[in-house]
């Protein structure tokens, strides 16, 4: 069952700016298996989008630079791949949908043509076959009247329809992996739900693995198999969706979950937020990135980055509180259980 | 679409009417007399001349007569050349249009390419080069550029090579068209290339360029299919004013290069107080600009599907 689609090992990505080297991704290891949905969560600037875009080498290089690490996509070595090899991989092996469907389609090209363009690039089809295939793709994402819709321009589509068309375009060449970079952030709530349902439905049909990048834990709970929580360019905790929601161990994960507004709160409680701001990645802290905002912070947290502790099968977290020598580690583990 | 065009034509007629009226009364307000040249003719000759051209009647009557004639397509007889203005405009504009179109094609094609390449190779030597060209084009007036070109590329170059490479002045063969077209077009080329560069930089940062990359398109295809087409929009918008700039630019260039075009007649007619010629050329240029702008607006709706032309 678990055929590995993507394996990222100790990836470090930096941006060279005038102010200095911004270490956006500081040693991320992830993997995605066939047909599963991995959610990467974290607040803005934690490196989740940079990690995902590096898989496709979509970050402009320079200023972006892969400092070290390994990315294997199927049999391809992404880090070593040339521009030309990447062109064959993009769209075919891995494709991506973006945050704002309003701006990510070419405004002067018919929607159908934009999909045909992708199909022609990776599949040996005649122009007529490619056109028919594009219409089939639009139908697959539940766009009514796909024949007519294909001839329309993006501005004639609503936001939700455009995101559907983007998904149709991304899946038109049967990629092994689909990266959805905050696919619902720019959409209103009902459309969000429709798009997430669509992704779930398609995933079952075509067995494409999905990396879902989001800061919306509600979306994660409904659709992800596994979750990686990122903070300040590192994965701080990873595990199954159950692990993250019910057996979480990292204070950042816990704080994130606490800041979720509860729909059944009757009292007029203020919304919970995490005080402080993430560290500046121009000069990242030498210890734990979350130390400055963590209420359990200890002396060692500011001096040395914690190692990864295994809490269960596939469930790991990097926090000094989990160290066996840390007083109360055992009870905390129990308390978070259930 | 049809409604839109009809409405625009209505506005055009109105604009022309105001243009004719203003020009007519401003001409009459100019000091001097068209029949007084180096020496003053006798009072009887003057009276006869005035009667012949209808200048003895009250100004309002003259104005109404003029309007009536213009409506019939008669722009009168030139006071200086004693030929119908329509004929002069016809023959002279052929030359001006030839020069203008050459300059415009040169300015737009080279300008778009230079601007696009500058944006793609941002910060590189091509970018610097295009910015230098743009700066020269914007800041050096065409008559200085024309004179410098004549001196170095025609006179000095021909002397150095020993035979004629480019002609200093005149009109008729290709050698004679190169320098005036270059001098006339460089200013517009500068404007076009700067605009194209800015617009291209903006487009290259758009999300749909990232989408195109994510599809696996090659760099060339992304640039030509997705970027240039969207980036060219602002250039199309300024094509109307650019055409105007090139056409008005011909006044000076035609004098420097001794080209028998309409611009020369236009500037001479003001000096000679040739009322009918001033009126005729102004109306002609006015109509030409209005038509150019209309064509550009229609073209815009064609290139950008988001633009709906509604009346």
Interface residues (C-beta under 8 A of the other chain):
Chain A: X56 X58 X83 X86 X87 X88 X89 X90 X91 X92 X95 X96 X98 X100 X103 X104 X105 X106 X107 X108 X109 X117 X118 X121 X122 X153 X155 X166 X169 X170
Chain B: X206 X207 X208 X210 X211 X212 X213 X214 X215 X216 X217 X218 X219 X225 X226 X229 X230 X303 X304 X305 X306
